[in-house]
């Protein structure tokens, strides 16, 4: 299973979100206010505290939760590369708002004014991302440990389970709300999957976030191969000449990995041939093609 280029290359939106989440968590941690985070019935229906609704979107309530959460958000950057930063911004907004709505409804039903019912953190976005992860990311490696069957996706599921149960009921509730939000997005409720923000909103993430920390190899590859005016395979062959030495036919697993990211199968195969079966380089080639369509 491969998420494409390393670092935050072609993923400025999730990079900005991770930075914001880390800063919020560190800020409240330094002030020792972790125990004041989270949502209760009183915070919403008693004496409304708008700041808690905002912090519940970004700030985790502990360092271990921050570590697991950032790890999962970083991995799920593959979806921004798959659908583009603009549509991914819509996915983030939809996931957060819908999961937050479900959380508020759950708190209203439970009606316990003395207890914090929902732990803070971007659980809605993280667990909404598990829906496309389950359906759209293929398994590329399977293995057995002590008689149990695992795949390369198992580590992501285990990290998600750890985060889901980190605060028991308080983290279980927002996690389930996130899964519901992700399911509604996948079902294309209100045609949300076709929605886009004005381009200047999505592109602003590239300007306000830190420089991309992609691997030197990926960066040098993009400089070496140049840019691509169009997406079809024939244009790929024109801009990226075939290597002199013969290249083995791309494996089905490598092609499936690129197809799962939203690329055309024929174009994915041509990119792998040009990249000498390096999935990272092939991903860069295809992304460059999309950028210059």
C-alpha positions as CSV (number, residue, x, y, z in Angstrom):
1,X,0.0,0.0,0.0
2,X,1.5,3.2,-1.1
3,X,0.4,6.8,-0.4
4,X,2.3,8.4,-3.3
5,X,5.1,10.9,-2.8
6,X,6.5,11.2,0.8
7,X,5.9,14.2,2.9
8,X,3.1,16.7,2.1
9,X,3.7,17.0,-1.6
10,X,0.4,17.8,-3.3
11,X,-1.4,17.8,0.0
12,X,-1.4,21.5,1.3
13,X,-4.9,21.2,2.9
14,X,-4.2,18.3,5.2
15,X,-0.8,19.8,6.0
16,X,-2.5,23.0,7.2
17,X,-5.0,21.0,9.2
18,X,-2.4,19.0,11.0
19,X,-0.4,22.1,11.9
20,X,-3.5,23.7,13.3
21,X,-4.4,20.6,15.3
22,X,-0.9,20.3,16.8
23,X,-0.8,24.0,17.7
24,X,-4.2,23.9,19.4
25,X,-3.2,20.8,21.3
26,X,0.1,22.2,22.4
27,X,-1.4,25.5,23.4
28,X,-4.0,24.0,25.7
29,X,-1.5,21.5,27.0
30,X,1.0,24.2,28.1
31,X,-1.8,26.0,29.9
32,X,-2.9,22.8,31.6
33,X,-6.5,23.1,30.3
34,X,-6.9,19.6,28.8
35,X,-9.5,18.8,31.4
36,X,-11.6,21.8,30.3
37,X,-11.8,20.6,26.7
38,X,-14.6,18.4,25.3
39,X,-18.3,18.9,25.0
40,X,-21.0,18.4,27.6
41,X,-24.8,19.0,27.6
42,X,-24.2,22.2,29.7
43,X,-21.7,23.6,27.1
44,X,-24.3,23.5,24.3
45,X,-27.8,23.7,25.9
46,X,-27.0,25.2,29.3
47,X,-24.5,28.1,29.0
48,X,-23.4,27.8,25.4
49,X,-19.6,28.0,24.9
50,X,-18.8,28.6,21.2
51,X,-15.0,28.3,21.9
52,X,-15.5,24.7,22.9
53,X,-17.1,23.9,19.6
54,X,-14.1,25.4,17.8
55,X,-11.5,23.7,19.9
56,X,-13.3,20.4,19.7
57,X,-12.6,20.4,16.0
58,X,-8.8,20.7,16.3
59,X,-7.4,20.1,19.8
60,X,-6.8,16.6,21.2
61,X,-7.0,16.1,24.9
62,X,-3.7,14.3,25.4
63,X,-0.3,13.8,23.7
64,X,-0.9,10.1,22.8
65,X,-4.2,11.0,21.1
66,X,-2.3,13.7,19.2
67,X,0.3,11.2,18.0
68,X,-2.2,8.6,16.8
69,X,-4.4,11.3,15.3
70,X,-1.6,13.1,13.4
71,X,-0.3,9.7,12.1
72,X,-3.7,8.9,10.7
73,X,-4.3,12.3,9.2
74,X,-0.9,12.2,7.6
75,X,-1.6,8.8,6.1
76,X,-5.0,9.9,4.8
77,X,-3.4,12.7,2.8
78,X,-3.6,10.2,0.0
79,X,-7.3,11.2,-0.5
80,X,-6.3,14.8,-1.1
81,X,-4.0,13.7,-3.9
82,X,-6.8,11.5,-5.2
83,X,-9.6,14.0,-5.5
84,X,-7.6,17.3,-5.4
85,X,-7.3,19.9,-2.7
86,X,-10.5,21.7,-3.6
87,X,-12.8,18.7,-3.3
88,X,-10.8,17.5,-0.3
89,X,-11.5,20.9,1.4
90,X,-15.2,20.1,0.9
91,X,-14.8,16.7,2.3
92,X,-13.1,18.1,5.5
93,X,-15.8,20.7,5.9
94,X,-18.7,18.2,5.3
95,X,-17.1,15.6,7.6
96,X,-16.5,18.0,10.5
97,X,-19.9,19.8,10.3
98,X,-22.0,16.6,9.9
99,X,-20.1,14.7,12.6
100,X,-20.5,17.7,14.9
101,X,-24.2,17.8,14.2
102,X,-24.5,14.1,15.1
103,X,-22.5,14.8,18.3
104,X,-24.8,17.6,19.4
105,X,-27.9,15.4,18.7
106,X,-26.3,12.6,20.8
107,X,-25.6,14.9,23.6
108,X,-29.2,16.2,23.5
109,X,-30.5,12.7,23.7
110,X,-28.2,11.6,26.5
111,X,-28.9,14.8,28.6
112,X,-26.2,14.4,31.2
113,X,-25.3,18.0,32.3
114,X,-22.6,16.9,34.7
115,X,-20.4,14.8,32.4
116,X,-18.3,15.6,29.3
117,X,-19.7,13.3,26.7
118,X,-17.5,14.0,23.8
119,X,-13.7,14.2,23.8
120,X,-12.1,16.9,21.7
121,X,-10.1,16.4,18.5
122,X,-10.8,16.0,14.8
123,X,-12.4,12.6,15.3
124,X,-15.0,13.4,12.7
125,X,-12.5,13.9,9.9
126,X,-10.3,11.0,10.9
127,X,-13.1,8.4,11.1
128,X,-14.9,9.8,8.1
129,X,-11.7,9.0,6.2
130,X,-11.9,5.4,7.2
131,X,-14.9,5.0,4.9
132,X,-13.0,5.6,1.6
133,X,-10.0,3.9,3.2
134,X,-12.1,0.7,3.6
135,X,-13.7,0.8,0.1
136,X,-11.1,2.4,-2.1
137,X,-7.6,1.5,-0.9
138,X,-6.7,-2.0,-2.0
139,X,-4.7,-4.5,0.0
140,X,-1.3,-5.0,-1.5
141,X,0.4,-7.3,1.1
142,X,-1.0,-10.1,3.2
143,X,0.9,-12.0,6.0
144,X,0.3,-14.2,9.0
145,X,1.4,-13.6,12.6
146,X,0.9,-16.3,15.2
147,X,-1.8,-17.9,13.0
148,X,-3.7,-14.6,12.5
149,X,-4.1,-13.1,9.0
150,X,-3.0,-9.5,8.5
151,X,-2.5,-7.0,5.7
152,X,-0.7,-3.8,5.2
153,X,-4.0,-2.0,6.0
154,X,-4.2,-3.7,9.4
155,X,-1.8,-1.2,10.9
156,X,-4.0,1.7,10.0
157,X,-7.1,-0.1,11.4
158,X,-5.2,-0.8,14.7
159,X,-4.1,2.8,15.0
160,X,-7.7,3.9,14.4
161,X,-9.0,1.4,17.0
162,X,-6.5,2.7,19.6
163,X,-7.7,6.3,18.9
164,X,-11.4,5.2,18.9
165,X,-11.0,3.7,22.4
166,X,-8.5,6.1,23.8
167,X,-11.1,7.8,26.1
168,X,-13.6,5.0,25.9
169,X,-17.2,6.3,25.6
170,X,-16.1,9.9,25.2
171,X,-14.0,9.0,22.1
172,X,-16.3,6.2,20.8
173,X,-19.2,8.7,20.3
174,X,-17.3,11.2,18.0
175,X,-15.6,8.3,16.2
176,X,-19.0,6.7,15.3
177,X,-20.3,10.1,14.3
178,X,-17.4,10.5,11.9
179,X,-18.0,7.2,10.3
180,X,-21.6,8.2,9.7
181,X,-20.5,11.5,8.2
182,X,-18.0,9.6,5.9
183,X,-20.8,7.2,4.8
184,X,-23.1,10.1,3.9
185,X,-20.3,11.7,1.8
186,X,-19.7,8.4,0.0
187,X,-23.5,8.1,-0.6
188,X,-23.2,11.5,-2.3
189,X,-25.9,13.1,-0.2
190,X,-27.0,16.4,-1.7
191,X,-24.5,15.6,-4.5
192,X,-21.7,16.7,-2.1
193,X,-19.0,14.8,-4.0
194,X,-19.4,17.2,-6.9
195,X,-19.3,20.3,-4.8
196,X,-16.3,22.7,-4.9
197,X,-15.2,25.8,-3.1
198,X,-14.2,28.9,-5.1
199,X,-10.7,28.2,-6.3
200,X,-9.1,31.1,-4.3
201,X,-10.3,29.5,-1.0
202,X,-8.7,26.1,-1.7
203,X,-5.5,27.6,-3.2
204,X,-5.1,29.8,-0.1
205,X,-3.9,26.7,1.9
206,X,-0.8,26.5,-0.2
207,X,0.1,30.1,0.7
208,X,-0.6,30.0,4.4
209,X,0.9,26.6,5.3
210,X,4.6,25.7,5.7
211,X,6.7,24.6,2.7
212,X,6.2,21.1,1.6
213,X,8.5,18.5,3.1
214,X,8.5,16.0,0.3
215,X,11.4,13.7,-0.2
216,X,14.4,15.0,-2.3
217,X,14.0,12.1,-4.6
218,X,10.4,13.1,-5.5
219,X,11.4,16.7,-6.0
220,X,14.3,16.0,-8.2
221,X,12.2,13.6,-10.2
222,X,9.6,16.3,-11.0
223,X,12.4,18.7,-12.1
224,X,13.9,16.0,-14.3
225,X,10.8,14.9,-16.1
226,X,9.4,18.3,-16.7
227,X,5.7,19.0,-16.9
228,X,2.9,17.4,-18.9
229,X,0.3,19.3,-20.9
230,X,-2.4,16.7,-20.8
231,X,-3.5,13.5,-19.0
232,X,-3.9,10.9,-21.8
233,X,-1.2,8.2,-22.3
234,X,-0.1,9.5,-25.7
235,X,0.8,12.8,-24.2
236,X,2.7,11.0,-21.5
237,X,4.8,9.1,-24.0
238,X,5.6,12.4,-25.8
239,X,6.8,14.3,-22.7
240,X,8.4,11.3,-20.9
241,X,10.3,9.3,-23.5
242,X,10.6,5.6,-22.9
243,X,13.7,4.4,-21.1
244,X,16.5,2.9,-23.2
245,X,16.6,-0.3,-21.2
246,X,13.6,-2.7,-21.2
247,X,11.3,-2.4,-18.2
248,X,9.3,-5.3,-16.8
249,X,5.6,-5.1,-17.2
250,X,4.1,-3.2,-14.2
251,X,2.6,-5.5,-11.6
252,X,-1.1,-5.6,-11.0
253,X,-0.6,-4.4,-7.4
254,X,1.2,-1.2,-8.6
255,X,-1.5,-0.5,-11.2
256,X,-4.3,-1.1,-8.6
257,X,-2.6,1.3,-6.2
258,X,-2.6,4.1,-8.7
259,X,-6.2,3.3,-9.9
260,X,-7.3,3.4,-6.3
261,X,-6.0,7.0,-6.1
262,X,-8.4,7.9,-9.0
263,X,-6.1,7.6,-12.0
264,X,-7.1,5.9,-15.3
265,X,-5.8,2.3,-15.6
266,X,-4.1,2.8,-19.0
267,X,-2.5,6.1,-17.9
268,X,-1.4,4.4,-14.6
269,X,0.3,1.6,-16.6
270,X,2.0,4.1,-18.9
271,X,3.3,6.1,-16.0
272,X,4.7,3.0,-14.3
273,X,6.5,2.1,-17.5
274,X,8.0,5.6,-17.7
275,X,8.9,5.5,-14.0
276,X,10.5,2.1,-14.3
277,X,7.8,0.6,-11.9
278,X,8.5,3.1,-9.1
279,X,5.0,3.9,-7.8
280,X,6.1,7.2,-6.1
281,X,7.6,8.5,-9.4
282,X,4.6,7.3,-11.4
283,X,2.3,9.1,-9.0
284,X,4.3,12.3,-9.5
285,X,4.0,11.9,-13.3
286,X,0.2,11.5,-13.1
287,X,-0.2,14.4,-10.7
288,X,1.8,16.7,-12.9
289,X,-0.4,15.6,-15.8
290,X,-3.6,16.5,-13.9
291,X,-2.1,19.8,-12.8
292,X,-1.5,20.9,-16.3
293,X,-4.7,19.7,-17.9
